[in-house]
Amino acid sequence: MPASMARQLSQVQSGSPSWRFSQFRALARMRAVEVFPADLNDLVALRSVEDKLKHDASITLLVNNAGIGTHTPLLESDVDQMSRMIDLNVTALTRLTYAAVPGFVARGSGALINIASIVAVSPEALNGVYGGTKAFVLAFSQSLQHELAGKGVRVQAVLPGATATEFWARGGLPVEHLPAQIVMRAEDLVDAALQGFERGESVTLPSLHDVALWDAYEGARKAMAPHLSSNEVASRYQPLR
């Protein structure tokens, strides 16, 4: 996807659903774009998108960008709303991935970009269920990177920080209430994510200036991996003698 088109799509993300749909239609008239509207929280609509991904071989890139969130703590959150969040952020993303990736593998090419969040590695920042859904997206993406290596399929996870979209207002906290120095423009986020994709990054953090911090985090995680399972209890848990 050209960066200029991605910028246009990012701008369309703001506004009411009906306004967004009309803008997508307008964009489609300027580009070779098929608009396929669907409410991914509706199982019938979700299945229609799955069917499209399974059978349309012209689709070579899936961007899992749909998601909702909230800043409210557990005790102030409605459990039904949290379930809907899981359905969209986790279940829909998983089903769409399962629909698209087998075709990518069969054709020996394709790409998957999953939009996670910085809360995937900083769950204390916002609502814990939201953080949990984004931790899933990151773990799922990293697992797919390992599983699909050598099959011609690229997988990228993008971890945005606070971004200037209607996401915040929908979650009950208008973006205008956030410190301006932590909020990135959506266009800048998209450009950074695409640059990361072009560079072959498996995980892209557009707001993180010191990439050595991420490298250290990933290095520590991978260093633990060979030592996480053992037939012996760790010495710190053994009874004193």
N, C-alpha and C positions, 0 to 999 in steps of 0.2 A: 504494500500500500504506500503510495507516495506520501511524503511528509505533509505536503500542502493539503491533500485530501484528508489526511488524519486530523489536521488542524480544523478543517471545516466540520468534520464529524464531532470533534470534541466540543466545538461551539454549539452544535445542535443539541448536545446533551442537556443544556439548560433550558428551562421553560416547561410548560405543561405538556402532558403526553400528546394531546391533540396538536399543539403547536410543533412539537418535535416531529410528529408524523408528517405534517405538511412540509416541514423543512427537509426531511429525508426525501420526500417526493420531489421537491425542487432540486435537491442535489442529484437525484437520480436522473433528472432530465438533462443535467449538464455532464453526467458521467455514465459509464456503462454499469449501472447499479440496479440491482433488483431489490425492491423493498419488500421485506417479509415480516410484517408486524406480528408479534405474539407476546402474550403475557406468560412469562415462564413460571409464574406461580399457579397457572392453570394447567392441569395435567394434560388435557386434550391439546391445548396449544403447544405445550412442551413437546408432546409426541409428534406433532406436525413438523416442528423444527428438527427433531431427531431424524425423521424420515427424509427431510430435505438433505441433511448432512450425510446420511447413509447412501443416498442414491444420486447425488449431484457431483459427478467427478470433476466438475470445473472448480469446485471449492478446494483451495489449497492452503487456506489459512483460517483458523478459528480463533477469534479473540473472545475469551470468556470475561466479559466486562460487567455483566448484569450483577447487581448486588444492592443490598440495603444494610443500614447500620443504625446504631443509636449510641448516645453517650450516657444514657441513664443507667445507674447501678442495678444490680440484681434485684434488690428489694423494692425498687421502684418500677420494675419492668413487667409488662404483661406477658405471661408465658405463651399465650397463643401468638403474640407478635414475635416472640423469640423463635417459635416453631416455624413461622412463615419465613423468618430470616434464614434459618437452617435450610428450609426447602429451596430457597432461591440461591443462597451463597454456596451451598454444599451439594444438595441433591441435583438441582438443575445443571450446575457446572459439571458434575460427574457424569450425568446422563448424556449431555451434549458431547463431552469428551469421548465417551464410549461409542457414540454414534459416528464421530468423525475420524478418530485415530485408526481404526482397522482399515479404512479405505486409504488413508495416507500411507500406512505400512505396505498395503498390497501394491500401491502404485510406486512405492519407493521414494516418495517425496511428500512434503507437507510441513506445516508449522502450527504450533499451538502457543498462544500467549494467554496466560492466566493472570488476571489482575487480583493480586492479594492486597496487602496493606502493611505498613510498618508495625501494626499491632500484632502481626504474625510472630514477631520477635520481641514485642513490647506490650504484652497483654494487659498490663496495668494501666495503659493509657486511656482506654475506653471501656465500654461494656464488655464483660467477660465472654458472653456468647458470641458477640461479633468478633472478638479477638480469637476465639476458638475456631470460628468458621474460616478466618483468614489463615490461621495456623494450618488448618487442613489444606487450604489451597497451596500453601508453600510446600508442605510435606508431600502432597499428591504430585505436584510439579517436579520436585526433586526425585521422587520415586520413578516417575515417567522418564525423566532424563536418563536415569540409570537403565531402566528396562528397554527403552527404545534406542539406546546407543547403537550406532552402526546400521540403523534401519532407514536412514534418510529423512527422519522426522526431527525437527527442531522443537524444543520446548523451552519457553522462557517464563519466569515468574517475575512480575513487576510489583514492587512494594512502594506505593505512593505514600507520602505523608499527607498532611491536610491540603486539600485541593479546592480551589474556588469553583464549586459546583453546587447544585441544589441538594446534593446528598446531605449536607449538614442541616438544612432547614427541614427536610423530611424526617431527620432523626431528632428534631426538637431543639436544635442549637444552630441558629443562622450563622453563616460563615462570618458575617460582619462582627460577631461577638468574639471571634478568635483573634489573637495577636497577629497583626499583619505580617510580621517577620517569619511566621511559620507556615503561611498559606501560599501555595504555588498556583500560578495560573494554569488552567487546564491545557492550554496550547503548549506551554513549556513542558508540562509533564509528558504529553504525547510525543513531542519531539525527542525528549530525553529517552523515553522508553524505546522509540524506534531506533535511536542511535545505539542503545544498548543491544537491541536485537541484531542490528547490522554488524556489531562488533563480536557477536557470538556469545554474549553474556547469558549465563543460565539464570542468574538472579540480578535484577536491575533495581537499584535504590536511587531514584532521581534526586532526592534531597540530601543524601549522605555525601558530604564533601570529602571526608577522609576515608577512602576506600580501604585503607589498611585496617580500619576497625572491623569492617565486614570480613576481610580476609582472615583476621585473627579469630573472629567468631566462628567462621566456617572451619578454620583449621582446628580449633579446639573441639568442635563437634565431630569432625572426622577422626581426630586422634583418639577420642573416647570409643569410637565404634568397635574396635577389636576387643575391647575390655568390658563391654556391657553385659555379657552373658558368661556365667561360670557355674561349675558344679559345686563351688565352695562359697560360703557366705563371706563377704568382705570382713577383714579383720576387725574393723570398727564396730561390727555388729555381733561379734563372737563374745560369749560370756567371759568375764574376767576369771582368771585361774589363780 
